[in-house]
Amino acid sequence: MKNKKIVFLALGVIILFTLSTFAETKKLEEIGRYSLVRIKGQVPTEEVMKTLLEKYAADIKYGFDLAGYGDLFLPFMDQIKESAFKEKEIAIGDKFMWMLFRSRGKVKVVEDLEWAGKEALPVFSFTVVRGYMHYEIVMPKPCGNISLVKVEEIIPDAVCDIQVEPEKANINDPISVDMSGSQNAKSMEVEVFNAEGKKITTKTLTPDSPKWQTKFDKPGEYVFKAKAFNVKGTPSTNPCDAKTYINHPPTCQLLATPEEDYITKPFSFDATGSADSDGEVVKANFEIVDETGNVVDTHATDKPFSWDMIFNEPGLYTVTVVVTDDFGAMSEPCRAEINVKEKKLYVLADVGLLQAKGSHGPYIDGRLGIAFMLPSNFSLFLEGGGALAMKDEPWKSFMLMNTILNYHFDPVYVGAGLGLNTQVRVDREQTDVFLLGNIGVNIFNNYTTIGSIFFEGQGPIGEERSFSKHHKLILGFRLLF
């Protein structure tokens, strides 16, 4: 029993000694005897070291796995090709987390190592970046061993970048916000303020979705103030804002003169009073519609923004104008109503040659009256005047008056009516009542003044007077004004 206790005690001492030995930092007093990479000649240059690392890539991978840093191998090999080594010295007493070396042809790793040489150890230093972790790896110049010296987590500050386009736009135009230029950002935030400094909206973006499109329905300047946040949520500190200006649309003004007039009379539409607060008006678009909403005519013009129009049909018309400024913004429509009338009442004047049956006494005929334009293309003429005899007795000058109902199918009209004339010959009764018919052709018609050539025949009423012996024929010119 006593011997067993002695044995257990001895084993315990050995285990404690062994653990103590393993736990102690190992001292490295010299370098070069157990080189991981075999180097010939003098201390190699940086380029030679990179070539050797490529040559021994398989051994290096094995060593990284052995050290428990297998996921660091590929970043190490990729980054070392493009980056430059730094030359530095490991001071006496400085430590290595681990070092890869070769012993008896095998790659091995030793951890918790301290440089205990007689002087500082010259090394090539290189930092491998993997995510936010920075690994400082060194290779002593006298040999090709690879050592991990330090591991740090370095979370960079976020750098904010915002681009807003366009710098100037019209109401409801799309405004594009782009924060893809931000760096080291986990998220970004944009606040939008109007010209009065009031916050309009806030938008959160991410590196996977760094763009945003918005629009504004009111004119003025808008400011975008942005921040970027790193993985710890720390906001960026660099200035990060942008502006856009929403153009004020122009305001239109329309003056229609006259508000009421006849067909063929010119109407004037004037939009020169239109204005733009942050630019100038460059174009006016007019449109005229009738009472049923059908577009009658349109007109686009630059300065002086006016239009004269003549109407050939009566009715109530609505005139609309929209003006455009030098940035393409359009105003709200301005409207005015005009009443285009058709002339219904004319003064009538006839002059012509009249032949009266009975050796056909020649006369110069002249009549005045009024003409009423009736619906459905009818008209009513009421006129009276006299006929001046061009021969002596038995012919004599006489007075006449008549009423004619006409039907018009432009430019021709035909009609019939009833008339009365005083004594034509000294050998006839005092007055005649007659039926008449006429046909005319308009030679001009501007709706307010109408001129026509007409032919008229008159025949007496009564059995004792035959048309063949007592008719009158007139060829003349008729003016309605």
Secondary structure as UniProt FT lines:
FT   HELIX           2..23
FT   STRAND          26..28
FT   TURN            33..34
FT   HELIX           46..55
FT   HELIX           57..66
FT   TURN            67..68
FT   HELIX           70..72
FT   HELIX           73..82
FT   STRAND          86..90
FT   TURN            92..93
FT   STRAND          95..103
FT   TURN            104..105
FT   STRAND          106..115
FT   STRAND          121..130
FT   TURN            131..132
FT   STRAND          133..140
FT   TURN            141..142
FT   STRAND          146..153
FT   STRAND          163..165
FT   STRAND          168..169
FT   TURN            171..172
FT   STRAND          175..178
FT   TURN            180..181
FT   STRAND          187..193
FT   TURN            195..196
FT   STRAND          199..206
FT   TURN            207..208
FT   STRAND          211..214
FT   STRAND          220..229
FT   TURN            231..232
FT   STRAND          241..246
FT   STRAND          255..257
FT   STRAND          260..262
FT   TURN            263..264
FT   STRAND          266..270
FT   TURN            272..273
FT   TURN            277..278
FT   STRAND          281..289
FT   TURN            291..292
FT   STRAND          295..301
FT   TURN            303..304
FT   STRAND          306..310
FT   STRAND          315..325
FT   TURN            326..327
FT   STRAND          334..341
FT   STRAND          345..356
FT   TURN            357..360
FT   STRAND          361..374
FT   TURN            375..377
FT   STRAND          378..389
FT   TURN            393..394
FT   STRAND          398..409
FT   TURN            410..411
FT   STRAND          412..421
FT   TURN            426..427
FT   STRAND          432..445
FT   STRAND          450..460
FT   TURN            463..464
FT   HELIX           467..470
FT   STRAND          472..480
//
